[in-house]
Amino acid sequence: MKLDQKHYCIGCRQDYYNHGNPQGVKECWHFKDAKIITVYGIGWWVPQDKASNFFKTKKPTCFSAPGQTAYYTKLPMHLR
């Protein structure tokens, strides 16, 4: 990814390392190799029974937000 794309990391649990942290790590170790892709997101609490329950967005390939939102590269088979 490019430096001007760090805003895509907001919400990822590893974004902590992209900002001043006590460990002195200057950047998330996934940042340089990550690519921005289109994904379909859904909150963990939302039923996956309708395509309209998903939202389309762009995220890095390494994005991780456990316990918050699940991201899929494609809609689940039963909704295509």
C-alpha positions in Angstrom: 0.0 0.0 0.0 1.0 3.6 -0.4 1.5 5.9 2.6 -1.5 8.0 1.6 -3.7 4.9 2.0 -3.3 4.4 5.7 -6.8 5.6 6.2 -8.0 2.2 5.0 -6.4 0.7 8.2 -8.7 2.6 10.5 -10.6 -0.1 12.6 -8.1 -2.8 12.1 -6.7 -4.2 15.3 -3.1 -3.8 13.8 -3.6 -0.1 13.1 -2.3 0.5 16.6 1.2 0.1 15.2 0.7 2.9 12.6 0.6 5.5 15.3 2.9 6.6 18.1 2.9 3.6 20.4 5.0 2.8 23.5 6.7 -0.1 21.7 8.3 2.3 19.2 7.0 0.4 16.2 6.6 2.9 13.4 4.4 1.0 11.0 2.2 -2.2 10.9 4.3 -5.0 9.5 1.6 -5.9 7.0 1.4 -2.4 5.5 3.9 -2.6 2.7 2.7 -5.9 1.2 -1.1 -5.2 1.6 -3.3 -4.4 -1.3 -6.6 -2.5 -1.3 -9.5 -4.8 -2.4 -13.3 -4.5 -2.6 -15.0 -6.6 0.1 -18.5 -7.2 1.5 -18.8 -6.5 5.2 -21.4 -7.5 7.8 -21.6 -7.1 11.5 -21.3 -10.2 13.6 -24.8 -9.6 15.0 -26.5 -9.2 11.6 -28.2 -12.3 10.0 -26.6 -13.4 6.7 -29.9 -14.2 5.1 -30.1 -11.2 2.7 -27.6 -9.6 0.3 -28.9 -6.2 1.5 -27.5 -6.9 5.0 -24.0 -6.6 3.6 -22.2 -3.4 2.7 -19.6 -3.0 -0.1 -16.4 -1.3 0.9 -12.6 -1.3 0.3 -10.2 -2.7 2.8 -6.5 -3.9 2.9 -6.0 -7.6 2.3 -4.7 -7.9 5.8 -7.6 -6.1 7.6 -8.7 -7.7 10.8 -11.5 -6.6 13.1 -12.4 -9.7 15.2 -15.7 -9.4 17.1 -16.9 -6.5 15.1 -17.3 -7.1 11.4 -16.7 -10.0 9.0 -15.4 -9.2 5.5 -15.8 -11.4 2.5 -14.2 -11.0 -0.9 -17.5 -12.3 -2.5 -21.0 -12.5 -1.2 -21.8 -15.9 0.3 -22.9 -18.5 -2.3 -26.5 -18.6 -1.0 -26.9 -14.9 -1.8 -25.4 -14.8 -5.3 
